[in-house]
Amino acid sequence: MGKDHTEYINRKTYLDSEDGVVPTSVFERKRTSASHSLETLLDSDVFPFPKDVNVISRWLGLVTQNATEALVLDFFAGSGSTGHAVMDLNAADGGDRRYILVQLDEFVGTDGYDTIAGITRERLRRAGNLIASKRTLDAADIDTGFRSYRLASSNVKAWDGTPDQLDLLGAVDNLVTGRTTDDLLVETMLRLGVDLTTPLETREVAGSTLYNLAGTLFAYFGTDITVGRANEVTKALVAWRDEIQGDADTTVVVRDTGFVDAAAKLNFAAALEQAGFTTLRSI
């Protein structure tokens, strides 16, 4: 009802109560609000003409209202407005939507940011912290974390038959120089079809990192593993598996060239088998 007789009565109909009704395809909103919001969040006017978080959140709410665990993909992430909108929407309705953002490392070199992707990551961090700070005590937990990956070639050296690859001794180490154990873990996950969002825990064992992916996969990419170190790693694996009451048939992945000799690797494999681990793989 209007304020007085000069105003018309307007009827409000909600989309979720009307089958076959589509949302309004056109509406107006000033673009300056998006720019101002991002400038306030980043304390810098480093990214011109960002997408409007409220507009994206509204659209996502319409298309995912009955799919609160939807996966949202944005191939042109820009400043990260889509990821911000997904977190906002989850905070509003308790959803568990996830997002994948793709952004080239385009150079910007301004206000402390080297690339657009750097702006994207910082925007997501600050937006997540802001959303978390506004939660009430009785509100459901909202996951505002994210993982950032860069596209790279395989950690395993490519074979093209060139003369420099015909050195048998030099070809023993099949991994690209300079790659970290985290790099090896990600490729292992991709090769084995393990979701990159799988919960991850780490512990330091025998001078290197032991990775535990939700009890479904253990990975250890240490080097210079002697028989003694192999036994130490085995004990740590068994203890951690028993601690979380994991499946005995959990896969264990190691670096193929991580052992000082064949005896150390054979001893490790035998110890794992005796402990109930039935799947050992190497990279």
N, C-alpha and C positions, 0 to 999 in steps of 0.2 A: 504494500500500500504506500502511496506517496505521502509527502509531508502535508499536502493540502489538496484542494479540489483541482488545482492547476496541473498536477502531475498524474500521469497514467499509472495504472496498476500493471506491474510486470510479473510474469510467472517465471520461476526458476525451476528448471528440470535438470536433475543430475544424470550424467551419462550412464552410470552403473545401474540405474533403475529403468532404463529404456533399451529394450532389445532392438537391434537394427538401426540405432541412431548413431551417426558419426559426429565427431567433434567439429566445431567450427574451423573451417580451413584457413580463414584469414582473420588476423587480429592485429592491432597496432600496439607498438611499444617503442619508446625512445631508445636508440642505441647508446646514448651517452651514459645511461645507468650502468651498463655492463663495463664500460671503460672506467668509470668512477669506482666501481666495486673492486675491480682488479687492481687499480692503482692504490687503493686504500689497503688491500690485502698484502701487496708486495712492497708497499712504501716506495713505489717507483712507477713512472709512466713508461715502462720498458716495452710493453706490447700493445700496439695500436689495434683498435677495432676487434676486441675479443668477442667470441660468441656469448650470448646472454645465458647465464646459468639458470635463471628462473624460467626462461623459455624452454630450454632443453629439459629441465626437470619436469615441466608441465607436459611436454610431449612424451617423455619416458613414462611418466605416470599413467598417461592414457593408453600407451601400447603395452605396458607391462603390469597393469593393475592386478591381473590374476596370475601373474608369474613373478612373484617377488624374489625369485632366485635366478632371474634372467641374467644372461651374459651380454653386455653391451660392448660393441666394437666400433672404434673410431679410428679410421686410417689417417686422418689429418688432425692430430691432436691439438696443434697450436699451443695455446697457453694451458691447456688441460681443463677447459670448461666442462667437457663431458664427464670426466672423472669426478670433478667437483659436484656436478649435478647428480650423479649417481649416489654419492655419499650423502648429499642433502636429502634426496628422496628416501634413502634407507633410514635416515634419522627421523624423517617425518612419519613413515608408516611401519617402521620396524622390519623392513625388507632386508634381504641378504643378496642383493644384486651385486654382480662383479663387473669390472670393466677391463678392456684391453685397449690401450692407446698406442698408436704408432706415430712417431715423429722423427723426421730426418734431423741430423745434427747440423742444421743450417746456422752459419756463423752470424752472430749479432754484435758481440763485443761491446756491450754497453752496460753501465750500472752494475758491474760485477758479474754479468752473465756472458759466457762465451758463446753459447748456442741457444736456439729456441728450445731444444730438449731440456737444457738446464733450467730454463724458465718453467717449463712444464713440471719438472720434478719439485721445484721449490714451491710452486703454486699448490700442488697436491699436498705437500707437507703442511703448509700453513693453513690450507682449507681444512685438512683433517684435524689439526690442533684446535682450530676455531670451532668446528662442529662438536668436538669432544668437550670443549670448555662450556658449551651451552647445554649439555645434557643435565637433566634433572636427576635426583637421586633414585627415583622410581622408574626411570627410563631404561629400556633394554640396551644391552651393550651393542655398540656400533663399531665394526671393524673399519678403521680408516687407514690401515697400513697398505703398502704396495711394494712391489719389487720392480726394479728397473734392470732391463737387459739391453745389451748392445749386440747387434747382428755382427757375427764374425765367422771366419772360416773354421773348419773342423780343427780340433786339437790334434787329430791324427794326421801325420804327414801324408800328403797326396802322392801317389805313385804315378809317374809319367814316363819312366824308362830312360830318363836322361843319364848321361855318363856319371854324374856326381852321385847318383843313387845306386850305382853298381858296386859301391864299397860295402861289403857285407858287414864288416865290423861297425862301420858308421851308421848302418841301417838298423842296428839292434834296437836303439832307442827310437821308437816309432812316433813319439810325440813332438809337437812343435815347441821349440825353445821359447821360454818366457811365459808359458801358460801356468796359471795358478791352480791349486786344488779345487777352488770354487768353479773355475772354468771346466775342469774335468767333471765335476759333479753335475753341472747343468747339461753337458752333452750326454752324460750317462742317463740322466732323467729323460731327455728327449729320445734317445735311442731305445729305452725300455718302455716308453709310453707312460711315464710317471708324470702326473699333473704338476706343473711348475708352482702351483699354489699349495702343494702338500706341506703340512707343518714340518719344520726342520729344527732339529736340535744338534748341537755339536759339543764334543769334549776333546780335550787334548790328551793324546795317548802316544807314548813312545816318540815324542818329538814332532808329531803331525796331528792333523785334525781327523777325528772320527765323526762321520756324519750319520745321523739317524733320521730317516724320512718316515715319520709316523709308524715306526716299527715294521714297515713293509720292505724297506731297503736300508742296508748299512753300506757305507762306502769309506774306504781308507786308501789314500793315495800317497802315503809316505814313501820315502826312499831309504836306501841303505838298510833294509830290514834283514837283520840276522836271525838265526834260530831263536835267540833269546828275545829279540823284539817281537818276532812272530808269536811267540807264546804270550807275551804281554798284551798284544793286540787281541789275541783269541780270548784271553781271560776277560778283557774289557768288553768284548762283544757278548760273551755269555752272560756276564753280570748285568749289562744294560738290557739285554733281551729278557732276562728273568725279572728284572726290576719292573719292566712295563708289561710283563706277562704276554710277550709277543709270540707269534707263531714260530715254531722251530724251523719251518720251511722258508724263512726269510732269506732274501737274496743278499749276498755279500759281494761287493765289487772292489777290486784292488787295481793298482797300477801294475801292468805286466812286467815292467822293468824295475819295479820297486825293491825286489829282493836281491841280496848280494850274490846269491847263487841258487842253483836248482834245489839244493837240499833245504834251504830256508823256505822256499815256496812249497815244496812237497810236505814239509813238516807242518806248515800253516794249513794246507788243504786237509791233511789227515786229522789235525786237531779240530778243525771246524766240523768235519764229518763225524768225529767222535762225540762232539757236543750237540749234534743233531741238526746242524746246518746242512742242507742238501744241495744248495745252489751257490756255486762260486763262479764269478765271472771276472774278466779282466779287460782293461782298456789299454 
